Structure formats: C-alpha cells, structure tokens
Amino acid sequence: MSALVLSAQEETINQRPDNASVTNKFGHQVLPVAGDYALGIDAAPFFKYLGNMFNGNTGNNSPTFDGFGTQIYGKYFLTDQTAVRARLSFDFGSDRLSHTVTQDPIDPLNPNKTTVDYFTTDNSKVNLSLGYEFRRGYRRLQGFYGAEVGLGFSSMTKKYSYGNVMTAANQTPTSWDFENGTESNLAARMLKSSNGMLINAGLNGFVGVEYFVAPKLSIGGELQLGVYGQMSTLGSSKYEQYNAHTGNVENYTHRINKGAANNIHFKTLATGSLFVMFHF
C-alpha cells in the first residue's frame, strides 16, 4: 500500500514539474521563475498582419474584445506560481485642421485674398489596472487567475481660432464652419468646447491561459468578471458674439446641450484582446 502511495506521489511530481525544470531540447528554461519580469503587448495587430500575408488581402481584422483597447502589460513573479501585474493604456494627442476662408473686408484689387481658420482637438486618456495573479499548469500550457482593480479617465477639448477678427464693424465675419464644412458669416462663433471628464473604475476577477511557444515567450488571452463604474462630468462651451447693448464683442460660457451620466455594471469583459508576453 505504501508503495502505491509513493508511486502516486512520484507520478504527480512528474506531471507537475517546477518551472525551472521545464526546458527545451537545448536546456533553456521555458517558463518564468521567481524574480522574473514580464512585458507584454496586444497581439491583435500581429494576427491581422498574418491574415493579410497569407491571403493577400489588406482588410482582415483580428479578433476584438470589449476591453480598454491597446495595452501594455507588466508582471513581476513573486514565486513560480504567483505574480503582481499591471496593465496600462494611454492616448495623449492633439489634432489640428485648417481651412482657408475669404479675408474680410474683401480687397477690390484682390478679391480672392484668403486667411486661415484653425480647429484643434486635444485628447487625454489613461487607464491603469493593478492585480495579483495565481498560476498553475502543465509544462508549456499555463493557466492563471486572480483579481485586480482599475482606474481610468479621459477628456476631450475642441478649440477654434479664426483669421477674420470679430469687431463692432464686422459683427458677422467670414468663418469656416468646421462642423458643417461650409464657409459662413457667423454671428456667434465657438471658441472652445469641452465634453467634461469621463472617469472609469472597476474591481475584477480574471481567468486566462497562455502557451509558451519558445523559452520565456508566450501568447494568451483572458476573460474578466467584475463590477465597473463610470462617471462623467458636465462640459462647457465658450463662444464669442457682438453685444449690441455694450457695443463690444464679448465671450460667453454656457452648458447648453451638455450631459453627464453615472453607470455601474456587473458584466463579463474580455480585456486586452490576445497578448504576447516576453519574460526576462
């Protein structure tokens, strides 16, 4: 009986080797061990490229999920079977459009003289998640599960500048209407518009699987179940208009047609699409 128990224990040990003992035919360690770091990126662009390469089509789309978009992954292995992890996505940018309009007043000697209007959109977006991960598996195929908290915010601001100045003598200057794509004589011109701040927060449990295709190199994916909250603040608009009572061009700020919302959801959420992870 004792021999059977010892045999079973030895078989279990052989079936679940420690990470350091899993090597390829050249003797290189395949799995991460305690003290290793990991850095990962979304694998979706690679799958799209492979699809285009094999069939000559440039319109293939990789599988998409409901997560925070393109992300950077990071891990630190506390032990062979546990790790702390972080996921980060961000987008800071400024986009500017310009368009010529007829210059005021029209020059009789050069009626085609123009000036330039500008429209700038500033975007800010950051999402950060921190978590604790447990791992188990057999050789190259590894499963993982755990929990994490996430926080993110985003905002967008639109700014307008005009070549023709609004004055008491020119109360409706020629301007480019960037919303409608037309040249117009506007009595009220938008200077700045903000949609407010959008804040996201979540507490999730996750489960996933990854396969080590080469030493310290894996591909995988995960699914999350959690509680997500979202809150948005009211934005505002700033515009300029001639005030006949004061005889001046004045700036006004208002919240007309601005909205805000608060949402809480308990849902499954596939985050990060598919990923490629490098360990070192």
PyMOL commands that set and color helices and strands:
alter all, ss='L'
color gray80, all
select helices_A, chain A and resi 2-15+19-21+44-55
alter helices_A, ss='H'
color red, helices_A
select strands_A, chain A and resi 37-42+72-77+82-102+114-138+141-161+174-177+182-185+188-214+217-232+236-243+248-254+262-269+274-279
alter strands_A, ss='S'
color yellow, strands_A
deselect
rebuild
show_as cartoon
